[in-house]
């Protein structure tokens, strides 16, 4: 999350320094997301097989090394390659961090509190990244948003080695599914490239349809590979966990909405409202602050009372309302009148939705499949973010270069994604949701095998 927010603040500076078009700039963000989505399941499954701590530290190292290459890059192609390396490192790290958390805390109120703190940590990272990104871009230049990851990665890897216990692998004899990861990644890249080409060539042109159809064919090949390998990235049994499937669908729509907003808000505030990088980064801080407070303290209590699906739907509805407010922002917008209220509402909705989505995804998952569940959640987020952003940019840039009109179209599309996630949560996820057992004595919700417990989230 720190890396995401830091790089977003630097996008206008990267565009100006590398002479990148508005259509091509998205690849700085999309490439990272596509590679993360393609290899997250492999990262999670590898953690299940060889140990979560080992893969987590390896991922941190790869991400730091790729960040160094990104800082040294002098062209868009080298920067995109570095972003791909960062994505691969993140694909190893992210699901194993979630798996370690899941295996440490029992399902129920205890894990709800832990996931609330996990979400709060992401909120803190978003705040720090937005502000520090602005300071780095204004002071040392955009390359330092990549260089800063090198010392941070070294410190974090050392901290994990010292503080996180070694875990034994679950399936020493199984093999990782490289073929599945490659076909999934290639399919996502091809499909995303097809959406990108539609901006200039139209949806029915050959240069749009060929990569789109090729991408769909590769994704079909991925399904075929998964049905025949000994240790697939997505075991067929996992597909029968309806709560996991529908939570992942919600996660993809949520991230398509949120990433689209952050991407376009960064460009709008700097290129239309002429904010400095520091001011642009600080402008979205209310989103992180509200999300942080809700996810750490309020959301776990609400989820325990009404369930994850209803909480997720409520959060996405609130988020959509904030996005709709942004469709009325003028070209000479006042921050306090036009942007701050909408950003605050978005943060409020995100705080409820993010924690509820994670809790729904991990409900009923066995301990030896925690890496799979963590990888599936992150894959859905990144896949939704990458494809959603490509589609959003395609819609926004079609037939116009007016920055305000582009922003209005973008946030409207993001609101549609958010509303769709709310519908999925109520119509599909809620019927599939596995409720916590009720204690016979007083009817309170409790975790499996234990007595009634109340949710008292820790402060982050």
RODO-2510 file (C-alpha; in nm, 4 decimals, decimal comma):
residues 460
     n   res          X          Y          Z
     1     x     0,0000     0,0000     0,0000
     2     x     0,2904     0,2323     0,0738
     3     x     0,4384     0,1606    -0,2682
     4     x     0,1033     0,2106    -0,4418
     5     x     0,0368     0,5501    -0,2850
     6     x     0,3952     0,6730    -0,3339
     7     x     0,4008     0,5857    -0,7050
     8     x     0,0571     0,7346    -0,7715
     9     x     0,1690     1,0747    -0,6443
    10     x     0,4651     1,0617    -0,8841
    11     x     0,2617     0,9769    -1,1980
    12     x     0,2384     1,3315    -1,3429
    13     x     0,6127     1,3835    -1,2906
    14     x     0,6898     1,0481    -1,4547
    15     x     0,4654     1,1407    -1,7483
    16     x     0,6417     1,4733    -1,7993
    17     x     0,9983     1,3416    -1,7526
    18     x     0,9628     1,0335    -1,9753
    19     x     0,7322     1,2066    -2,2298
    20     x     0,4553     0,9493    -2,1855
    21     x     0,1054     0,9889    -2,3306
    22     x    -0,1984     0,9816    -2,1029
    23     x    -0,3012     0,6459    -2,2511
    24     x     0,0425     0,4872    -2,1961
    25     x     0,0901     0,6237    -1,8446
    26     x    -0,1566     0,3694    -1,7050
    27     x     0,0954     0,0907    -1,7764
    28     x     0,3091     0,2136    -1,4872
    29     x     0,0201     0,1111    -1,2624
    30     x    -0,1423    -0,1652    -1,4684
    31     x     0,1775    -0,3686    -1,5244
    32     x     0,2336    -0,3974    -1,1514
    33     x    -0,1260    -0,5041    -1,0940
    34     x    -0,1323    -0,7596    -1,3758
    35     x     0,1884    -0,9321    -1,2635
    36     x     0,0724    -0,9351    -0,9020
    37     x    -0,2599    -1,0856    -1,0092
    38     x    -0,0923    -1,3484    -1,2252
    39     x     0,1517    -1,4734    -0,9623
    40     x    -0,0269    -1,4153    -0,6312
    41     x    -0,1862    -1,7592    -0,6265
    42     x     0,1538    -1,9113    -0,7018
    43     x     0,3011    -1,7062    -0,4186
    44     x     0,0330    -1,8180    -0,1756
    45     x     0,0542    -2,1829    -0,2778
    46     x     0,4351    -2,1770    -0,2627
    47     x     0,4090    -2,0489     0,0934
    48     x     0,1813    -2,3418     0,1799
    49     x     0,4396    -2,5810     0,0337
    50     x     0,7743    -2,4432     0,1556
    51     x     0,6830    -2,2115     0,4438
    52     x     0,5125    -1,8709     0,4586
    53     x     0,7962    -1,6834     0,6297
    54     x     1,0548    -1,7963     0,3756
    55     x     0,8443    -1,6845     0,0788
    56     x     0,7481    -1,3575     0,2509
    57     x     1,1140    -1,2587     0,2992
    58     x     1,2000    -1,3622    -0,0581
    59     x     0,9183    -1,1450    -0,1931
    60     x     1,0337    -0,8432     0,0055
    61     x     1,3853    -0,8876    -0,1365
    62     x     1,2638    -0,9121    -0,4963
    63     x     1,0447    -0,6037    -0,4561
    64     x     1,3354    -0,4009    -0,3134
    65     x     1,5718    -0,5064    -0,5943
    66     x     1,3155    -0,4202    -0,8625
    67     x     1,2609    -0,0836    -0,6957
    68     x     1,6295    -0,0079    -0,7387
    69     x     1,5996    -0,0807    -1,1125
    70     x     1,2932     0,1442    -1,1305
    71     x     1,4820     0,4319    -0,9740
    72     x     1,7673     0,3907    -1,2224
    73     x     1,5368     0,3680    -1,5260
    74     x     1,5497     0,6316    -1,7989
    75     x     1,2730     0,5087    -2,0273
    76     x     0,9155     0,3894    -1,9991
    77     x     1,0078     0,0366    -2,1096
    78     x     1,2699    -0,0087    -1,8359
    79     x     1,0336     0,1387    -1,5777
    80     x     0,7555    -0,0986    -1,6849
    81     x     0,9967    -0,3930    -1,6545
    82     x     1,0890    -0,2765    -1,3036
    83     x     0,7220    -0,2468    -1,2136
    84     x     0,6753    -0,6054    -1,3312
    85     x     0,9586    -0,7103    -1,0967
    86     x     0,7957    -0,5196    -0,8113
    87     x     0,4697    -0,6973    -0,8883
    88     x     0,6352    -1,0388    -0,8738
    89     x     0,7916    -0,9564    -0,5365
    90     x     0,4594    -0,8339    -0,4024
    91     x     0,2912    -1,1505    -0,5333
    92     x     0,5226    -1,3555    -0,3146
    93     x     0,4918    -1,1329    -0,0086
    94     x     0,1271    -1,0284     0,0184
    95     x    -0,0581    -1,3631     0,0429
    96     x     0,1974    -1,5032     0,2856
    97     x     0,1604    -1,2045     0,5173
    98     x    -0,2143    -1,2713     0,5251
    99     x    -0,1559    -1,6441     0,5679
   100     x     0,0700    -1,5874     0,8708
   101     x    -0,1993    -1,3685     1,0239
   102     x    -0,4721    -1,6214     0,9480
   103     x    -0,2805    -1,9125     1,0958
   104     x    -0,1919    -1,7136     1,4095
   105     x    -0,5464    -1,6051     1,5030
   106     x    -0,8494    -1,8325     1,5318
   107     x    -1,1543    -1,7686     1,3130
   108     x    -1,4103    -1,5472     1,4841
   109     x    -1,3723    -1,2282     1,6899
   110     x    -0,9980    -1,2812     1,7447
   111     x    -0,9228    -1,2962     1,3713
   112     x    -1,1688    -1,0125     1,3072
   113     x    -0,9663    -0,7904     1,5396
   114     x    -0,6415    -0,8952     1,3731
   115     x    -0,7773    -0,8254     1,0235
   116     x    -0,9012    -0,4882     1,1492
   117     x    -0,5493    -0,4009     1,2592
   118     x    -0,4146    -0,5384     0,9298
   119     x    -0,6491    -0,3045     0,7422
   120     x    -0,5506    -0,0177     0,9700
   121     x    -0,1837    -0,0783     0,8859
   122     x    -0,2718    -0,0416     0,5178
   123     x    -0,4466     0,2854     0,6004
   124     x    -0,1389     0,4164     0,7811
   125     x     0,0795     0,3146     0,4864
   126     x    -0,1509     0,4994     0,2458
   127     x    -0,1236     0,8165     0,4538
   128     x     0,2531     0,7944     0,4887
   129     x     0,2943     0,7087     0,1206
   130     x     0,0810     0,9958    -0,0052
   131     x     0,2586     1,2589     0,2023
   132     x     0,6118     1,1195     0,1741
   133     x     0,5616     1,0644    -0,1979
   134     x     0,4799     1,4313    -0,2407
   135     x     0,7846     1,5322    -0,0359
   136     x     1,0147     1,2998    -0,2316
   137     x     0,8896     1,4140    -0,5731
   138     x     0,9169     1,7825    -0,4829
   139     x     1,2495     1,7504    -0,3033
   140     x     1,4595     1,4743    -0,4632
   141     x     1,2611     1,3827    -0,7769
   142     x     1,0295     1,0996    -0,8789
   143     x     1,3078     0,8372    -0,8923
   144     x     1,3278     0,8461    -0,5138
   145     x     0,9807     0,7008    -0,4755
   146     x     1,1508     0,3813    -0,5972
   147     x     1,4876     0,4205    -0,4248
   148     x     1,3179     0,4558    -0,0844
   149     x     1,1953     0,0947    -0,1055
   150     x     1,5503    -0,0429    -0,0895
   151     x     1,6325     0,0498     0,2734
   152     x     1,2694    -0,0072     0,3775
   153     x     1,2782    -0,3556     0,2271
   154     x     1,6021    -0,4428     0,4055
   155     x     1,4641    -0,3311     0,7437
   156     x     1,1330    -0,5121     0,6913
   157     x     1,2974    -0,8393     0,5840
   158     x     1,5219    -0,8285     0,8910
   159     x     1,2251    -0,7597     1,1165
   160     x     1,0327    -1,0582     0,9773
   161     x     1,3326    -1,2890     1,0259
   162     x     1,3666    -1,1801     1,3888
   163     x     1,0038    -1,1545     1,4974
   164     x     0,8070    -1,4093     1,2898
   165     x     0,8479    -1,7768     1,3782
   166     x     0,9480    -2,0399     1,1258
   167     x     0,6521    -2,2401     0,9939
   168     x     0,6714    -2,5947     0,8631
   169     x     0,5578    -2,6565     0,5035
   170     x     0,2328    -2,8482     0,4674
   171     x     0,2958    -3,0458     0,1489
   172     x     0,6650    -3,1123     0,0915
   173     x     0,6136    -3,3478    -0,2024
   174     x     0,3860    -3,1267    -0,4135
   175     x     0,5047    -2,9071    -0,6990
   176     x     0,4195    -2,5467    -0,7699
   177     x     0,2034    -2,4720    -1,0741
   178     x     0,4314    -2,2586    -1,2919
   179     x     0,2264    -2,3252    -1,6057
   180     x    -0,0891    -2,1976    -1,4429
   181     x     0,0800    -1,8786    -1,3237
   182     x     0,2301    -1,8082    -1,6682
   183     x    -0,0949    -1,8648    -1,8616
   184     x    -0,2922    -1,6544    -1,6120
   185     x    -0,0435    -1,3652    -1,6303
   186     x    -0,0185    -1,3781    -2,0099
   187     x    -0,3965    -1,3856    -2,0416
   188     x    -0,4385    -1,0842    -1,8159
   189     x    -0,1680    -0,8869    -1,9999
   190     x    -0,3216    -0,9632    -2,3403
   191     x    -0,6744    -0,8749    -2,2282
   192     x    -0,5554    -0,5521    -2,0650
   193     x    -0,3595    -0,4573    -2,3771
   194     x    -0,6726    -0,5107    -2,5853
   195     x    -0,8705    -0,2753    -2,3614
   196     x    -0,5851    -0,0212    -2,3880
   197     x    -0,5854    -0,0393    -2,7683
   198     x    -0,9586     0,0377    -2,7770
   199     x    -0,8820     0,3962    -2,6698
   200     x    -0,7460     0,4897    -3,0120
   201     x    -0,8655     0,2128    -3,2419
   202     x    -1,2169     0,1378    -3,1156
   203     x    -1,3625    -0,1815    -2,9731
   204     x    -1,4264    -0,3530    -3,3085
   205     x    -1,0804    -0,3003    -3,4595
   206     x    -0,8402    -0,5901    -3,5163
   207     x    -0,5761    -0,4417    -3,2862
   208     x    -0,8332    -0,4459    -3,0059
   209     x    -1,0091    -0,7761    -3,0764
   210     x    -0,6982    -0,9875    -3,1427
   211     x    -0,5335    -0,9318    -2,8000
   212     x    -0,8729    -0,9438    -2,6255
   213     x    -0,9635    -1,2788    -2,7803
   214     x    -0,6088    -1,4030    -2,7297
   215     x    -0,6295    -1,3075    -2,3645
   216     x    -0,9591    -1,4899    -2,3233
   217     x    -0,8041    -1,7958    -2,4921
   218     x    -0,5094    -1,7910    -2,2527
   219     x    -0,7429    -1,7583    -1,9543
   220     x    -0,9298    -2,0605    -2,0893
   221     x    -0,5968    -2,2427    -2,1128
   222     x    -0,5356    -2,1519    -1,7492
   223     x    -0,8603    -2,3260    -1,6509
   224     x    -0,7572    -2,6337    -1,8519
   225     x    -0,4145    -2,6407    -1,6850
   226     x    -0,5719    -2,6187    -1,3409
   227     x    -0,7908    -2,9202    -1,4148
   228     x    -0,4957    -3,1462    -1,4976
   229     x    -0,1940    -3,0516    -1,2811
   230     x    -0,1207    -3,2359    -0,9575
   231     x    -0,1024    -2,9220    -0,7426
   232     x    -0,3118    -2,6496    -0,9100
   233     x    -0,3084    -2,2857    -0,8057
   234     x    -0,6863    -2,3094    -0,7619
   235     x    -0,7966    -2,6578    -0,6492
   236     x    -1,1449    -2,7476    -0,7695
   237     x    -1,2488    -2,7924    -0,4069
   238     x    -1,1773    -2,4235    -0,3475
   239     x    -1,4220    -2,3297    -0,6228
   240     x    -1,6969    -2,4961    -0,4208
   241     x    -1,6414    -2,2487    -0,1363
   242     x    -1,9072    -2,0043    -0,2501
   243     x    -1,8256    -1,7499     0,0192
   244     x    -1,4627    -1,7370    -0,0988
   245     x    -1,5654    -1,7046    -0,4652
   246     x    -1,8165    -1,4257    -0,4130
   247     x    -1,5908    -1,2398    -0,1685
   248     x    -1,3210    -1,2442    -0,4356
   249     x    -1,5648    -1,1063    -0,6941
   250     x    -1,6480    -0,8238    -0,4536
   251     x    -1,2767    -0,7647    -0,3960
   252     x    -1,2123    -0,7249    -0,7673
   253     x    -1,4934    -0,4737    -0,8095
   254     x    -1,3885    -0,2856    -0,4960
   255     x    -1,0298    -0,2488    -0,6143
   256     x    -1,1372    -0,1495    -0,9669
   257     x    -1,3381     0,1314    -0,8095
   258     x    -1,0786     0,2471    -0,5571
   259     x    -0,7676     0,2233    -0,7767
   260     x    -0,9480     0,4073    -1,0549
   261     x    -1,0348     0,6895    -0,8168
   262     x    -0,6813     0,7260    -0,6773
   263     x    -0,5232     0,7169    -1,0237
   264     x    -0,7531     0,9811    -1,1707
   265     x    -0,7590     1,1992    -0,8571
   266     x    -0,3798     1,2244    -0,8683
   267     x    -0,3850     1,3438    -1,2287
   268     x    -0,6833     1,5755    -1,1775
   269     x    -0,5439     1,7551    -0,8734
   270     x    -0,2006     1,8107    -1,0300
   271     x    -0,2869     1,8697    -1,3968
   272     x    -0,6245     2,0472    -1,3688
   273     x    -0,6200     2,2072    -1,0232
   274     x    -0,2411     2,2632    -1,0409
   275     x    -0,1651     2,1205    -0,6957
   276     x     0,1963     2,0518    -0,6068
   277     x     0,2888     1,6804    -0,5636
   278     x     0,2814     1,7269    -0,1850
   279     x    -0,0608     1,8957    -0,1929
   280     x    -0,1960     1,6292    -0,4308
   281     x    -0,0705     1,3505    -0,2058
   282     x    -0,2143     1,5163     0,1025
   283     x    -0,5509     1,5702    -0,0682
   284     x    -0,6425     1,2009    -0,0482
   285     x    -0,5280     1,1585     0,3133
   286     x    -0,8902     1,1827     0,4431
   287     x    -0,9670     0,8588     0,2558
   288     x    -0,6926     0,6761     0,4437
   289     x    -0,7685     0,8393     0,7801
   290     x    -1,1403     0,7531     0,7715
   291     x    -1,0676     0,4041     0,6410
   292     x    -0,8100     0,3542     0,9163
   293     x    -1,0462     0,4548     1,1962
   294     x    -1,3386     0,2492     1,0675
   295     x    -1,1407    -0,0663     0,9878
   296     x    -0,9585    -0,0729     1,3219
   297     x    -1,2421     0,0110     1,5613
   298     x    -1,5908     0,0127     1,4090
   299     x    -1,6017    -0,2430     1,1266
   300     x    -1,5188    -0,5548     1,3342
   301     x    -1,8025    -0,4730     1,5762
   302     x    -2,0503    -0,4176     1,2944
   303     x    -1,9438    -0,7388     1,1202
   304     x    -1,9935    -0,9389     1,4397
   305     x    -2,3471    -0,7980     1,4707
   306     x    -2,4804    -0,8071     1,1130
   307     x    -2,2348    -1,0264     0,9224
   308     x    -1,9647    -0,9625     0,6658
   309     x    -2,1909    -0,9572     0,3569
   310     x    -2,4252    -0,6863     0,4859
   311     x    -2,1299    -0,4813     0,6108
   312     x    -1,9577    -0,5131     0,2746
   313     x    -2,2709    -0,4033     0,0881
   314     x    -2,3135    -0,1077     0,3235
   315     x    -1,9514    -0,0027     0,2763
   316     x    -1,9645    -0,0220    -0,1026
   317     x    -2,2897     0,1751    -0,1124
   318     x    -2,1319     0,4509     0,0957
   319     x    -1,8233     0,4452    -0,1277
   320     x    -2,0395     0,4753    -0,4410
   321     x    -2,2189     0,7764    -0,2898
   322     x    -1,8871     0,9533    -0,2343
   323     x    -1,7818     0,8841    -0,5924
   324     x    -2,1075     1,0227    -0,7291
   325     x    -2,0414     1,3474    -0,5424
   326     x    -1,7135     1,3770    -0,7326
   327     x    -1,8964     1,3723    -1,0683
   328     x    -2,0064     1,7310    -0,9909
   329     x    -1,6594     1,8707    -0,9147
   330     x    -1,5896     2,1849    -1,1241
   331     x    -1,2625     2,2695    -1,2979
   332     x    -1,1891     2,5345    -1,0320
   333     x    -1,2864     2,3092    -0,7425
   334     x    -1,2467     2,4179    -0,3820
   335     x    -1,0807     2,1446    -0,1785
   336     x    -1,2868     2,1984     0,1383
   337     x    -1,6188     2,2358    -0,0452
   338     x    -1,5871     1,9937    -0,3380
   339     x    -1,3187     1,7323    -0,2667
   340     x    -1,2860     1,6881     0,1102
   341     x    -1,6485     1,5794     0,1779
   342     x    -1,6477     1,3267    -0,1065
   343     x    -1,3056     1,1842    -0,0145
   344     x    -1,4203     1,1475     0,3469
   345     x    -1,7315     0,9530     0,2424
   346     x    -1,5184     0,7278     0,0207
   347     x    -1,2855     0,6554     0,3145
   348     x    -1,5800     0,5763     0,5399
   349     x    -1,7172     0,3211     0,2934
   350     x    -1,3754     0,1710     0,2238
   351     x    -1,3143     0,1121     0,5942
   352     x    -1,6245    -0,1063     0,6238
   353     x    -1,5849    -0,2823     0,2893
   354     x    -1,2190    -0,3808     0,3053
   355     x    -1,2320    -0,5615     0,6403
   356     x    -1,5667    -0,7278     0,5626
   357     x    -1,4340    -0,8580     0,2310
   358     x    -1,1275    -1,0151     0,3941
   359     x    -1,3290    -1,1770     0,6727
   360     x    -1,5796    -1,3218     0,4249
   361     x    -1,2983    -1,4649     0,2116
   362     x    -1,1290    -1,6460     0,5019
   363     x    -1,4489    -1,7855     0,6563
   364     x    -1,4355    -2,1646     0,6645
   365     x    -1,0891    -2,1895     0,5036
   366     x    -0,8713    -2,4698     0,6427
   367     x    -0,5368    -2,3748     0,7967
   368     x    -0,3346    -2,5548     0,5268
   369     x    -0,5163    -2,3524     0,2579
   370     x    -0,4626    -2,0129     0,4214
   371     x    -0,2022    -1,9226     0,1599
   372     x    -0,4438    -2,0138    -0,1182
   373     x    -0,7176    -1,7963     0,0321
   374     x    -0,4782    -1,5064     0,0864
   375     x    -0,3521    -1,5380    -0,2696
   376     x    -0,7047    -1,5573    -0,4089
   377     x    -0,8107    -1,2383    -0,2289
   378     x    -0,5073    -1,0431    -0,3440
   379     x    -0,5353    -1,1851    -0,6975
   380     x    -0,8943    -1,0677    -0,7236
   381     x    -0,8000    -0,7227    -0,5956
   382     x    -0,5116    -0,6786    -0,8368
   383     x    -0,6916    -0,8367    -1,1329
   384     x    -0,9926    -0,6154    -1,0723
   385     x    -0,7702    -0,3118    -1,0268
   386     x    -0,5684    -0,3717    -1,3448
   387     x    -0,8574    -0,4587    -1,5752
   388     x    -1,0869    -0,2040    -1,4101
   389     x    -0,8326     0,0762    -1,4487
   390     x    -0,7714    -0,0111    -1,8136
   391     x    -1,1464    -0,0083    -1,8823
   392     x    -1,1952     0,3106    -1,6822
   393     x    -0,9180     0,4934    -1,8730
   394     x    -1,0604     0,3672    -2,2025
   395     x    -1,4029     0,5095    -2,1179
   396     x    -1,2665     0,8355    -1,9783
   397     x    -1,0304     0,9257    -2,2651
   398     x    -1,2645     0,8378    -2,5503
   399     x    -1,3233     1,1467    -2,7638
   400     x    -1,1954     1,4044    -2,5134
   401     x    -0,8773     1,5479    -2,3635
   402     x    -1,0555     1,7808    -2,1210
   403     x    -0,9162     1,6974    -1,7774
   404     x    -1,2356     1,7727    -1,5856
   405     x    -1,4531     1,5701    -1,8215
   406     x    -1,2068     1,2797    -1,8022
   407     x    -1,2237     1,2919    -1,4216
   408     x    -1,6056     1,3005    -1,4202
   409     x    -1,6280     0,9990    -1,6499
   410     x    -1,3700     0,8123    -1,4425
   411     x    -1,5394     0,8552    -1,1052
   412     x    -1,8781     0,7695    -1,2575
   413     x    -1,7331     0,4427    -1,3887
   414     x    -1,5750     0,3816    -1,0472
   415     x    -1,9158     0,4368    -0,8831
   416     x    -2,0667     0,1737    -1,1143
   417     x    -1,7990    -0,0764    -1,0037
   418     x    -1,8726     0,0021    -0,6371
   419     x    -2,2479    -0,0362    -0,6809
   420     x    -2,1975    -0,3687    -0,8594
   421     x    -1,9899    -0,4930    -0,5644
   422     x    -2,2707    -0,3990    -0,3237
   423     x    -2,5223    -0,5949    -0,5346
   424     x    -2,2958    -0,9024    -0,5437
   425     x    -2,2529    -0,8845    -0,1656
   426     x    -2,6289    -0,8866    -0,1007
   427     x    -2,7513    -1,1133    -0,3814
   428     x    -2,4709    -1,3735    -0,3933
   429     x    -2,2399    -1,3455    -0,0929
   430     x    -2,5019    -1,3116     0,1804
   431     x    -2,6838    -1,6403     0,0995
   432     x    -2,3460    -1,8178     0,0867
   433     x    -2,2164    -1,6643     0,4075
   434     x    -2,1379    -1,9096     0,6874
   435     x    -2,2612    -1,7492     1,0128
   436     x    -2,0681    -1,7867     1,3343
   437     x    -2,2305    -2,0394     1,5733
   438     x    -2,4569    -1,9010     1,8423
   439     x    -2,3928    -1,9728     2,2079
   440     x    -2,6826    -2,1670     2,3564
   441     x    -2,6835    -1,9644     2,6770
   442     x    -2,7463    -1,6169     2,5465
   443     x    -2,7525    -1,6270     2,1656
   444     x    -2,4390    -1,4207     2,1192
   445     x    -2,2121    -1,4960     1,8270
   446     x    -1,8983    -1,6841     1,9187
   447     x    -1,6098    -1,8541     1,7463
   448     x    -1,6154    -2,2261     1,6696
   449     x    -1,5739    -2,4420     1,9729
   450     x    -1,5598    -2,1551     2,2194
   451     x    -1,7848    -1,9443     2,4346
   452     x    -1,9304    -1,6068     2,3502
   453     x    -1,6769    -1,3340     2,2885
   454     x    -1,7161    -0,9651     2,2297
   455     x    -1,5147    -0,7719     1,9763
   456     x    -1,2780    -0,5199     2,1298
   457     x    -1,0524    -0,4081     1,8446
   458     x    -0,7021    -0,3070     1,9421
   459     x    -0,5817     0,0398     1,8556
   460     x    -0,3392     0,0352     1,5635
***
